Amino acid sequence: MPESVVASKPVLHVCVTCRAGTEKLDGVPVPGQVLHDRLVALLEEAGAGDAPVQLLPVECLAVCNDGCSAAIAMPDKWTYLLGRLTPDMAADLLTFAGSYATSKTGTVMPSRRPASLASMILGRVPPAPDHSRVEQAA
């Protein structure tokens, strides 16, 4: 994939070790991995050029008691941490990612989110400052 295409898409980090708050899974697949695998399948169906995000697995987002988790980030936009996700929300997560990608700041108002993601935002982090602008202003 050309670098400019990757750079223009948000990165969706999905915790593949997330157990959705359970101690023992007793042979049940890891919910975070299941969510990631469903996202991979949906992105493959859509085709690489039509994917709204670059999907990257991560081993822990440190929100273990809040179900499956993911974080979405893009340069010059707010980063969002989402939790209480289930594998059944994979398609809605990609819809959210598309809205995030087209938002100037990354803000996706609750009324513009899929209903299943209305209360899944655990936190947000402001964009990293452009240090060249900060130094010039000083």
DSSP file (Angstrom, degrees, kcal/mol; ACC not computed):
  #  RESIDUE AA STRUCTURE BP1 BP2  ACC     N-H-->O    O-->H-N    N-H-->O    O-->H-N    TCO  KAPPA ALPHA  PHI   PSI    X-CA   Y-CA   Z-CA
    1    1 A M              0   0    0      0, 0.0     5,-0.1     0, 0.0    48,-0.0   0.000 360.0 360.0 360.0 133.5    0.0    0.0    0.0
    2    2 A P    >>  -     0   0    0      0, 0.0     4,-1.9     0, 0.0     3,-0.7  -0.275 360.0-122.8 -59.6 144.5    1.5    3.4   -0.9
    3    3 A E  H 3> S+     0   0    0      1,-0.3     4,-2.8     2,-0.2     5,-0.2   0.853 110.3  57.4 -58.2 -37.5    2.8    5.3    2.1
    4    4 A S  H 3> S+     0   0    0      1,-0.2     4,-1.1     2,-0.2    -1,-0.3   0.839 106.0  50.1 -65.3 -32.1    0.5    8.3    1.4
    5    5 A V  H <4 S+     0   0    0     -3,-0.7     4,-0.4     2,-0.2     3,-0.3   0.937 112.4  46.1 -69.9 -45.9   -2.6    6.1    1.6
    6    6 A V  H >< S+     0   0    0     -4,-1.9     3,-1.5     1,-0.2    -2,-0.2   0.921 111.7  52.3 -61.1 -43.9   -1.5    4.6    4.9
    7    7 A A  H 3< S+     0   0    0     -4,-2.8    -1,-0.2     1,-0.3    -2,-0.2   0.771 106.0  55.0 -65.2 -25.0   -0.7    8.0    6.3
    8    8 A S  T 3< S+     0   0    0     -4,-1.1    -1,-0.3    -3,-0.3    -2,-0.2   0.478  99.0  75.7 -88.1  -0.9   -4.2    9.3    5.4
    9    9 A K  S <  S-     0   0    0     -3,-1.5    44,-0.2    -4,-0.4     2,-0.0  -0.863  84.6-114.7-110.7 144.0   -6.0    6.6    7.3
   10   10 A P        -     0   0    0      0, 0.0    44,-2.7     0, 0.0     2,-0.5  -0.346  28.1-121.2 -68.2 157.2   -6.4    6.3   11.0
   11   11 A V  E     -aB  54  73A   0     62,-2.9    62,-2.1    42,-0.2     2,-0.7  -0.891  19.9-159.0-100.2 127.8   -4.7    3.5   12.9
   12   12 A L  E     -aB  55  72A   0     42,-2.7    44,-2.7    -2,-0.5     2,-0.5  -0.925   5.6-163.1-109.5 109.1   -7.1    1.2   14.8
   13   13 A H  E     -aB  56  71A   0     58,-3.0    58,-2.3    -2,-0.7     2,-0.5  -0.806   6.9-168.2 -90.7 126.9   -5.2   -0.6   17.6
   14   14 A V  E     -aB  57  70A   0     42,-1.9    44,-2.2    -2,-0.5     2,-0.7  -0.974  23.2-125.5-120.0 127.9   -7.2   -3.6   18.9
   15   15 A C  E     -a   58   0A   0     54,-2.1     3,-0.4    -2,-0.5    54,-0.3  -0.592  24.4-175.3 -72.5 113.7   -6.2   -5.5   22.0
   16   16 A V  S    S+     0   0    0     42,-2.4    17,-0.5    -2,-0.7    -1,-0.2   0.521  80.4  54.7 -90.1  -5.9   -5.9   -9.1   21.0
   17   17 A T  S    S+     0   0    0     41,-0.5    -1,-0.2    15,-0.2     2,-0.2   0.421  76.7 127.5-101.9  -0.1   -5.2  -10.3   24.5
   18   18 A C        -     0   0    0     -3,-0.4    14,-2.5     1,-0.1    15,-0.3  -0.375  39.2-170.5 -65.2 126.8   -8.3   -8.8   26.0
   19   19 A R    >   -     0   0    0     12,-0.2     3,-1.2    -2,-0.2    -1,-0.1   0.284  42.3-116.5 -99.5   7.8  -10.3  -11.3   28.0
   20   20 A A  T 3  S-     0   0    0     47,-0.3    48,-0.2     1,-0.2    45,-0.1   0.869  73.8 -52.7  58.3  38.9  -13.3   -8.9   28.4
   21   21 A G  T 3  S+     0   0    0     43,-0.8     2,-0.3     1,-0.3    -1,-0.2   0.516 106.0 126.7  81.3   5.8  -12.9   -8.9   32.2
   22   22 A T    <   -     0   0    0     -3,-1.2    -1,-0.3     1,-0.1     3,-0.1  -0.770  49.9-152.6-100.5 145.4  -12.9  -12.7   32.7
   23   23 A E  S    S+     0   0    0     -2,-0.3     2,-0.4     1,-0.2    -1,-0.1   0.944  82.0  27.4 -76.3 -51.0  -10.1  -14.5   34.6
   24   24 A K        -     0   0    0      1,-0.1    -1,-0.2     2,-0.1     0, 0.0  -0.923  52.6-173.2-119.2 139.3  -10.4  -17.9   32.9
   25   25 A L    >   -     0   0    0     -2,-0.4     3,-2.1    -3,-0.1    -1,-0.1   0.611  22.4-153.7-103.2 -16.5  -11.6  -18.6   29.4
   26   26 A D  T 3  S-     0   0    0      1,-0.3    -2,-0.1     2,-0.0     0, 0.0   0.889  76.8 -35.4  42.6  58.5  -11.6  -22.4   29.7
   27   27 A G  T 3  S+     0   0    0      1,-0.3    -1,-0.3     0, 0.0     3,-0.1   0.357 106.1 130.0  83.5  -6.5  -11.1  -23.1   26.0
   28   28 A V    <   -     0   0    0     -3,-2.1    -1,-0.3     1,-0.1    -3,-0.1  -0.633  68.3-102.8 -79.0 136.9  -13.2  -20.1   24.8
   29   29 A P        -     0   0    0      0, 0.0    -1,-0.1     0, 0.0     3,-0.0  -0.243  43.6 -94.2 -58.1 148.1  -11.4  -18.0   22.2
   30   30 A V    >>  -     0   0    0      1,-0.2     4,-2.2   -14,-0.1     3,-0.5  -0.493  32.3-139.1 -64.7 120.9  -10.0  -14.7   23.6
   31   31 A P  H 3> S+     0   0    0      0, 0.0     4,-2.6     0, 0.0   -12,-0.2   0.855 100.3  53.7 -54.3 -39.6  -12.7  -12.1   22.9
   32   32 A G  H 3> S+     0   0    0    -14,-2.5     4,-2.3     1,-0.2   -15,-0.2   0.894 109.7  47.6 -63.0 -39.2  -10.1   -9.4   21.8
   33   33 A Q  H <> S+     0   0    0    -17,-0.5     4,-2.9    -3,-0.5    -1,-0.2   0.887 110.3  52.5 -67.6 -38.8   -8.7  -11.8   19.3
   34   34 A V  H  X S+     0   0    0     -4,-2.2     4,-2.3     2,-0.2    -2,-0.2   0.923 109.7  49.2 -62.1 -44.5  -12.1  -12.6   18.0
   35   35 A L  H  X S+     0   0    0     -4,-2.6     4,-2.2     2,-0.2    -2,-0.2   0.944 112.5  47.9 -58.8 -48.6  -12.9   -8.9   17.6
   36   36 A H  H  X S+     0   0    0     -4,-2.3     4,-2.5     1,-0.2    -2,-0.2   0.923 111.0  50.8 -58.4 -45.7   -9.6   -8.4   15.7
   37   37 A D  H  X S+     0   0    0     -4,-2.9     4,-2.3     1,-0.2    -1,-0.2   0.872 109.5  50.5 -63.5 -37.2  -10.3  -11.4   13.5
   38   38 A R  H  X S+     0   0    0     -4,-2.3     4,-2.4     2,-0.2    -1,-0.2   0.898 110.1  50.3 -67.2 -38.9  -13.8  -10.1   12.6
   39   39 A L  H  X S+     0   0    0     -4,-2.2     4,-2.6     2,-0.2    -2,-0.2   0.921 109.4  51.3 -63.2 -43.5  -12.4   -6.8   11.7
   40   40 A V  H  X S+     0   0    0     -4,-2.5     4,-2.4     1,-0.2    -2,-0.2   0.934 110.6  48.9 -57.8 -46.9   -9.8   -8.4    9.5
   41   41 A A  H  X S+     0   0    0     -4,-2.3     4,-2.1     1,-0.2    -2,-0.2   0.909 112.1  48.0 -61.4 -43.5  -12.5  -10.4    7.7
   42   42 A L  H  X S+     0   0    0     -4,-2.4     4,-1.9     1,-0.2    -1,-0.2   0.898 112.3  49.1 -65.0 -40.1  -14.6   -7.3    7.2
   43   43 A L  H  X S+     0   0    0     -4,-2.6     4,-1.7     2,-0.2    -2,-0.2   0.875 109.8  51.5 -68.0 -36.7  -11.7   -5.3    5.8
   44   44 A E  H  < S+     0   0    0     -4,-2.4    -1,-0.2    -5,-0.2    -2,-0.2   0.893 109.0  51.4 -65.4 -38.9  -10.8   -8.1    3.5
   45   45 A E  H  < S+     0   0    0     -4,-2.1    -2,-0.2     1,-0.2    -1,-0.2   0.898 111.6  47.5 -61.3 -41.3  -14.4   -8.1    2.2
   46   46 A A  H  < S-     0   0    0     -4,-1.9    -1,-0.2    -5,-0.1    -2,-0.2   0.792 114.4-120.5 -72.5 -28.5  -14.2   -4.4    1.6
   47   47 A G    >X  -     0   0    0     -4,-1.7     3,-1.0    -5,-0.1     4,-0.6   0.119  24.4 -86.9  93.7 145.3  -10.8   -4.6   -0.2
   48   48 A A  G >4 S+     0   0    0      1,-0.3     3,-0.8     2,-0.2    -1,-0.1   0.852 124.7  52.6 -57.2 -40.6   -7.6   -2.9    0.8
   49   49 A G  G 34 S+     0   0    0      1,-0.2    -1,-0.3    -3,-0.1    -2,-0.1   0.760 110.9  47.1 -69.7 -24.5   -8.4    0.4   -1.0
   50   50 A D  G <4 S+     0   0    0     -3,-1.0    -1,-0.2    -4,-0.2    -2,-0.2   0.451  80.8 119.7 -97.4  -0.9  -11.8    0.8    0.6
   51   51 A A    <<  -     0   0    0     -3,-0.8    -8,-0.0    -4,-0.6    -3,-0.0  -0.455  54.8-151.3 -67.5 130.6  -10.7    0.1    4.2
   52   52 A P  S    S+     0   0    0      0, 0.0     2,-0.3     0, 0.0    -1,-0.1   0.619  74.5  27.5 -77.7 -10.3  -11.4    3.1    6.5
   53   53 A V  S    S-     0   0    0    -44,-0.2     2,-0.6   -41,-0.0   -42,-0.2  -0.926  73.0-117.7-143.5 164.0   -8.4    2.2    8.8
   54   54 A Q  E     -a   11   0A   0    -44,-2.7   -42,-2.7    -2,-0.3     2,-0.5  -0.962  40.4-144.2 -99.7 118.8   -5.1    0.6    9.1
   55   55 A L  E     +a   12   0A   0     -2,-0.6   -42,-0.2   -44,-0.2   -44,-0.1  -0.737  23.3 175.4 -92.4 127.1   -5.7   -2.3   11.6
   56   56 A L  E     -a   13   0A   0    -44,-2.7   -42,-1.9    -2,-0.5     2,-0.1  -0.993  23.2-135.1-132.6 127.6   -2.9   -3.1   14.1
   57   57 A P  E     -a   14   0A   0      0, 0.0     2,-0.3     0, 0.0   -42,-0.2  -0.483  21.0-170.5 -75.8 151.9   -3.1   -5.6   16.9
   58   58 A V  E     -a   15   0A   0    -44,-2.2   -42,-2.4    -2,-0.1   -41,-0.5  -0.976  24.4-134.5-139.0 151.6   -1.7   -4.7   20.3
   59   59 A E  S    S+     0   0    0     -2,-0.3     2,-0.3     1,-0.3   -44,-0.1   0.683  83.3   3.0 -87.1 -16.4   -1.2   -6.9   23.3
   60   60 A C        -     0   0    0      1,-0.1    -1,-0.3   -44,-0.1   -46,-0.0  -0.848  37.2-179.2-167.6 132.9   -2.6   -4.7   26.0
   61   61 A L        -     0   0    0     -2,-0.3     9,-0.1    -3,-0.1    -1,-0.1   0.258  53.5-120.1-110.3   7.1   -4.4   -1.3   26.3
   62   62 A A  S    S+     0   0    0      1,-0.1     3,-0.1     7,-0.1    -2,-0.0   0.788  85.3 108.2  61.6  34.5   -4.6   -1.6   30.1
   63   63 A V    >   +     0   0    0      4,-0.1     3,-2.3     1,-0.1    -1,-0.1  -0.307  34.1 151.7-127.2  48.7   -8.4   -1.5   30.4
   64   64 A C  T 3   +     0   0    0      1,-0.3   -43,-0.8     2,-0.1     3,-0.5   0.723  67.0  52.1 -57.2 -30.2   -8.8   -5.1   31.3
   65   65 A N  T 3  S+     0   0    0      1,-0.2    -1,-0.3   -45,-0.1     3,-0.1   0.410  97.5  69.9 -89.4   3.6  -12.0   -4.7   33.3
   66   66 A D  S <  S-     0   0    0     -3,-2.3    18,-4.8     1,-0.4    19,-0.4  -0.146 103.1-112.1-114.3  38.6  -13.8   -2.9   30.5
   67   67 A G  S    S-     0   0    0     -3,-0.5    -1,-0.4    17,-0.2   -47,-0.3  -0.129  73.2  -8.9  68.6-165.7  -14.3   -5.6   28.0
   68   68 A C  E    S- C   0  85A   0     17,-1.4    17,-2.1   -48,-0.2     2,-0.3  -0.319  76.2-157.7 -62.3 148.4  -12.6   -5.7   24.6
   69   69 A S  E     +     0   0A   0    -54,-0.3   -54,-2.1    14,-0.2     2,-0.3  -0.924  18.9 174.4-134.4 157.8  -10.7   -2.4   23.9
   70   70 A A  E     -BC  14  82A   0     12,-2.1    12,-3.4    -2,-0.3     2,-0.4  -0.972  14.7-150.5-152.1 158.1   -9.4   -0.5   20.9
   71   71 A A  E     -BC  13  81A   0    -58,-2.3   -58,-3.0    -2,-0.3     2,-0.4  -0.998   7.1-158.4-134.1 140.3   -7.8    2.9   20.3
   72   72 A I  E     +BC  12  80A   0      8,-2.2     8,-2.2    -2,-0.4     2,-0.3  -0.974  19.4 167.5-122.0 133.8   -8.1    5.0   17.2
   73   73 A A  E     +B   11   0A   0    -62,-2.1   -62,-2.9    -2,-0.4     6,-0.1  -0.969  13.4 171.6-145.7 155.4   -5.5    7.6   16.3
   74   74 A M    >   -     0   0    0      3,-0.4     3,-1.8    -2,-0.3   -66,-0.1  -0.949  47.2 -83.3-160.2 144.8   -4.4    9.8   13.5
   75   75 A P  T 3  S+     0   0    0      0, 0.0     3,-0.1     0, 0.0    -2,-0.0  -0.228 113.5  10.0 -53.6 139.6   -1.9   12.7   13.2
   76   76 A D  T 3  S+     0   0    0      1,-0.2     2,-0.3    52,-0.2    54,-0.0   0.624 112.6  97.8  66.4  16.7   -3.3   16.1   14.3
   77   77 A K  S <  S-     0   0    0     -3,-1.8    -3,-0.4    49,-0.1    29,-0.2  -0.914  82.6 -92.3-129.2 158.7   -6.5   14.4   15.7
   78   78 A W        -     0   0    0     27,-2.7     2,-0.4    -2,-0.3    -4,-0.1  -0.370  38.1-131.7 -60.8 145.4   -7.7   13.4   19.1
   79   79 A T  E     - D   0 125A   0     46,-2.8    46,-2.6    -6,-0.1     2,-0.4  -0.883  21.3-153.2 -99.7 135.0   -7.0    9.8   20.0
   80   80 A Y  E     -CD  72 124A   0     -8,-2.2    -8,-2.2    -2,-0.4     2,-0.5  -0.910   8.0-154.4-114.2 138.1   -9.9    7.8   21.4
   81   81 A L  E     -CD  71 123A   0     42,-2.9    41,-3.2    -2,-0.4    42,-1.4  -0.951  17.7-167.6-107.4 123.1   -9.9    4.8   23.7
   82   82 A L  E     +CD  70 121A   0    -12,-3.4   -12,-2.1    -2,-0.5     2,-0.3  -0.882  10.5 168.9-113.8 143.5  -12.9    2.6   23.4
   83   83 A G  E     +     0   0A   0     37,-2.6   -16,-0.2    -2,-0.4   -14,-0.2  -0.818  50.0  56.4-141.4-178.9  -13.9   -0.2   25.7
   84   84 A R  E    S+     0   0A   0    -18,-4.8   -17,-0.2    -2,-0.3     2,-0.2   0.785  75.6 155.3  60.1  28.7  -16.8   -2.5   26.5
   85   85 A L  E     -C   68   0A   0    -17,-2.1   -17,-1.4   -19,-0.4    -1,-0.2  -0.495  28.1-161.4 -83.6 154.9  -16.6   -3.7   22.9
   86   86 A T    >   -     0   0    0     -2,-0.2     3,-2.2   -19,-0.1     4,-0.1  -0.918  34.7-108.9-128.0 159.0  -17.8   -7.1   21.7
   87   87 A P  G >  S+     0   0    0      0, 0.0     3,-1.6     0, 0.0    -1,-0.0   0.806 116.5  66.8 -56.8 -28.4  -16.9   -9.0   18.5
   88   88 A D  G 3  S+     0   0    0      1,-0.3     3,-0.3     2,-0.1     4,-0.2   0.628  91.9  63.1 -67.9 -11.6  -20.5   -8.3   17.3
   89   89 A M  G <>  +     0   0    0     -3,-2.2     4,-2.5     1,-0.2    -1,-0.3   0.339  69.8 106.4 -92.4   6.2  -19.6   -4.5   17.2
   90   90 A A  H <> S+     0   0    0     -3,-1.6     4,-1.8     1,-0.2    -1,-0.2   0.905  80.0  45.9 -56.1 -48.0  -16.9   -5.0   14.5
   91   91 A A  H  > S+     0   0    0     -3,-0.3     4,-1.8     1,-0.2    -1,-0.2   0.906 113.7  49.5 -63.5 -41.0  -18.9   -3.5   11.6
   92   92 A D  H  > S+     0   0    0     -4,-0.2     4,-2.6     1,-0.2    -1,-0.2   0.853 106.7  56.5 -66.0 -33.8  -20.0   -0.5   13.8
   93   93 A L  H  X S+     0   0    0     -4,-2.5     4,-2.2     1,-0.2    -1,-0.2   0.885 107.3  48.3 -64.8 -38.1  -16.4    0.0   14.8
   94   94 A L  H  X S+     0   0    0     -4,-1.8     4,-2.0     2,-0.2    -2,-0.2   0.860 109.9  52.2 -69.9 -34.8  -15.4    0.4   11.2
   95   95 A T  H  X S+     0   0    0     -4,-1.8     4,-1.9     2,-0.2    -2,-0.2   0.929 110.2  48.6 -63.5 -44.9  -18.3    2.8   10.6
   96   96 A F  H  X S+     0   0    0     -4,-2.6     4,-2.7     1,-0.2    -2,-0.2   0.910 108.9  54.0 -58.7 -43.6  -17.0    4.8   13.6
   97   97 A A  H  X S+     0   0    0     -4,-2.2     4,-2.5     1,-0.2    -1,-0.2   0.873 106.4  52.0 -61.3 -38.6  -13.5    4.7   12.1
   98   98 A G  H  X S+     0   0    0     -4,-2.0     4,-1.5     2,-0.2    -1,-0.2   0.906 111.3  46.2 -64.7 -41.3  -14.8    6.1    8.8
   99   99 A S  H  X S+     0   0    0     -4,-1.9     4,-1.0     2,-0.2    -2,-0.2   0.900 112.3  51.5 -67.0 -40.3  -16.5    9.0   10.6
  100  100 A Y  H >< S+     0   0    0     -4,-2.7     3,-0.7     1,-0.2    -2,-0.2   0.922 107.3  53.6 -59.4 -45.6  -13.3    9.6   12.6
  101  101 A A  H 3< S+     0   0    0     -4,-2.5    -1,-0.2     1,-0.2    -2,-0.2   0.851 111.7  44.0 -61.5 -35.9  -11.3    9.7    9.4
  102  102 A T  H 3< S+     0   0    0     -4,-1.5     2,-0.3    -5,-0.1    -1,-0.2   0.598  92.0  99.0 -88.4 -10.6  -13.4   12.3    7.8
  103  103 A S  S << S-     0   0    0     -4,-1.0     5,-0.1    -3,-0.7    -4,-0.0  -0.588  72.6-137.4 -77.4 136.5  -13.7   14.5   10.9
  104  104 A K  S    S+     0   0    0     -2,-0.3    -1,-0.1     1,-0.2    -4,-0.0   0.875 103.3  22.3 -60.7 -39.1  -11.3   17.5   11.0
  105  105 A T  S    S-     0   0    0      2,-0.2   -27,-2.7   -28,-0.1    -1,-0.2   0.504 110.1-108.5-106.5  -7.6  -10.4   16.9   14.6
  106  106 A G  S    S+     0   0    0      1,-0.3     2,-0.4   -29,-0.2   -29,-0.1   0.310  73.0 140.1  92.3  -7.9  -11.3   13.3   15.1
  107  107 A T        -     0   0    0     -7,-0.1     2,-0.5     1,-0.0    -1,-0.3  -0.555  30.4-174.2 -73.6 127.5  -14.3   14.2   17.2
  108  108 A V        -     0   0    0     -2,-0.4     5,-0.1    -3,-0.1    -8,-0.1  -0.940  22.4-135.5-122.6 105.9  -17.3   12.0   16.4
  109  109 A M    >   -     0   0    0     -2,-0.5     3,-2.4     1,-0.1     4,-0.5  -0.219  21.9-112.0 -60.7 148.6  -20.3   13.3   18.3
  110  110 A P  G >  S+     0   0    0      0, 0.0     3,-1.2     0, 0.0    -1,-0.1   0.836 118.0  59.0 -52.3 -35.2  -22.5   10.6   20.0
  111  111 A S  G 3  S+     0   0    0      1,-0.2     4,-0.1     7,-0.0    -2,-0.1   0.682 106.6  48.3 -69.2 -15.5  -25.3   11.4   17.7
  112  112 A R  G <  S+     0   0    0     -3,-2.4    -1,-0.2     2,-0.1    -3,-0.1   0.385  95.7  91.6-104.0   1.2  -23.1   10.5   14.7
  113  113 A R  S <  S-     0   0    0     -3,-1.2     5,-0.1    -4,-0.5   -21,-0.0  -0.642  91.5 -93.7 -91.9 151.9  -21.8    7.2   16.2
  114  114 A P    >   -     0   0    0      0, 0.0     3,-2.1     0, 0.0     4,-0.3  -0.385  41.8-113.8 -56.9 144.4  -23.4    3.8   15.6
  115  115 A A  G >  S+     0   0    0      1,-0.3     3,-1.5     2,-0.2     4,-0.3   0.835 114.9  60.1 -53.9 -37.2  -25.9    3.2   18.5
  116  116 A S  G 3  S+     0   0    0      1,-0.3    -1,-0.3     2,-0.1     3,-0.2   0.720 107.9  45.9 -67.1 -18.0  -23.9    0.3   19.8
  117  117 A L  G X  S+     0   0    0     -3,-2.1     3,-1.4     1,-0.2     4,-0.3   0.268  77.4 110.1-105.2  10.2  -20.9    2.6   20.3
  118  118 A A  T <  S+     0   0    0     -3,-1.5     3,-0.2     1,-0.3    -1,-0.2   0.840  93.5  22.4 -56.4 -36.9  -22.8    5.5   22.0
  119  119 A S  T 3  S+     0   0    0     -4,-0.3    -1,-0.3    -3,-0.2    -2,-0.1  -0.004  96.0  98.6-121.2  29.7  -21.2    4.9   25.4
  120  120 A M    <   +     0   0    0     -3,-1.4   -37,-2.6   -38,-0.1     2,-0.6   0.507  49.2 108.0 -96.4  -5.2  -18.0    3.0   24.5
  121  121 A I  E     +D   82   0A   0     -4,-0.3   -39,-0.2   -39,-0.2     3,-0.1  -0.635  38.3 175.6 -76.7 118.1  -15.6    5.9   24.7
  122  122 A L  E     -     0   0A   0    -41,-3.2     2,-0.3    -2,-0.6   -40,-0.2   0.743  62.5 -32.2 -91.9 -27.6  -13.5    5.5   27.8
  123  123 A G  E     -D   81   0A   0    -42,-1.4   -42,-2.9     2,-0.0    -1,-0.4  -0.977  50.3-136.1-177.5 168.2  -11.3    8.5   27.1
  124  124 A R  E     -D   80   0A   0     -2,-0.3   -44,-0.2   -44,-0.2   -46,-0.0  -0.988   8.7-151.5-141.9 152.3   -9.6   10.7   24.6
  125  125 A V  E     -D   79   0A   0    -46,-2.6   -46,-2.8    -2,-0.3     3,-0.1  -0.977  25.6-116.9-124.7 133.3   -6.1   12.2   24.3
  126  126 A P        -     0   0    0      0, 0.0   -49,-0.1     0, 0.0   -48,-0.1  -0.250  44.1 -86.4 -66.5 158.6   -5.4   15.5   22.5
  127  127 A P        -     0   0    0      0, 0.0   -49,-0.1     0, 0.0     3,-0.1  -0.296  51.0 -97.3 -60.9 148.1   -3.2   15.4   19.5
  128  128 A A        -     0   0    0    -51,-0.2   -52,-0.2     1,-0.1     2,-0.0  -0.425  48.8-104.6 -63.3 141.2    0.6   15.7   20.1
  129  129 A P        -     0   0    0      0, 0.0     2,-1.1     0, 0.0    -1,-0.1  -0.336  24.0-114.4 -69.4 150.7    1.8   19.2   19.7
  130  130 A D    >>  -     0   0    0      1,-0.2     4,-2.0    -3,-0.1     3,-1.0  -0.762  29.2-158.8 -81.6 102.8    3.7   20.3   16.7
  131  131 A H  H 3> S+     0   0    0     -2,-1.1     4,-2.5     1,-0.3     5,-0.2   0.765  86.5  61.2 -61.8 -26.6    7.0   21.0   18.5
  132  132 A S  H 3> S+     0   0    0      2,-0.2     4,-1.5     1,-0.2    -1,-0.3   0.888 108.9  43.0 -67.9 -35.4    8.2   23.3   15.6
  133  133 A R  H <> S+     0   0    0     -3,-1.0     4,-1.8     2,-0.2    -2,-0.2   0.883 113.3  51.7 -74.1 -38.1    5.2   25.6   16.2
  134  134 A V  H  X S+     0   0    0     -4,-2.0     4,-1.1     1,-0.2    -2,-0.2   0.921 111.2  47.5 -64.0 -44.3    5.5   25.4   20.0
  135  135 A E  H  < S+     0   0    0     -4,-2.5    -1,-0.2     1,-0.2    -2,-0.2   0.872 111.3  50.9 -65.7 -37.5    9.2   26.4   19.8
  136  136 A Q  H  < S+     0   0    0     -4,-1.5    -1,-0.2     1,-0.2    -2,-0.2   0.846 108.9  51.5 -69.1 -32.9    8.5   29.3   17.3
  137  137 A A  H  <        0   0    0     -4,-1.8    -1,-0.2     1,-0.2    -2,-0.2   0.751 360.0 360.0 -74.9 -23.0    5.8   30.7   19.6
  138  138 A A     <        0   0    0     -4,-1.1    -1,-0.2    -3,-0.2    -2,-0.2   0.468 360.0 360.0 -75.3 360.0    8.1   30.7   22.6
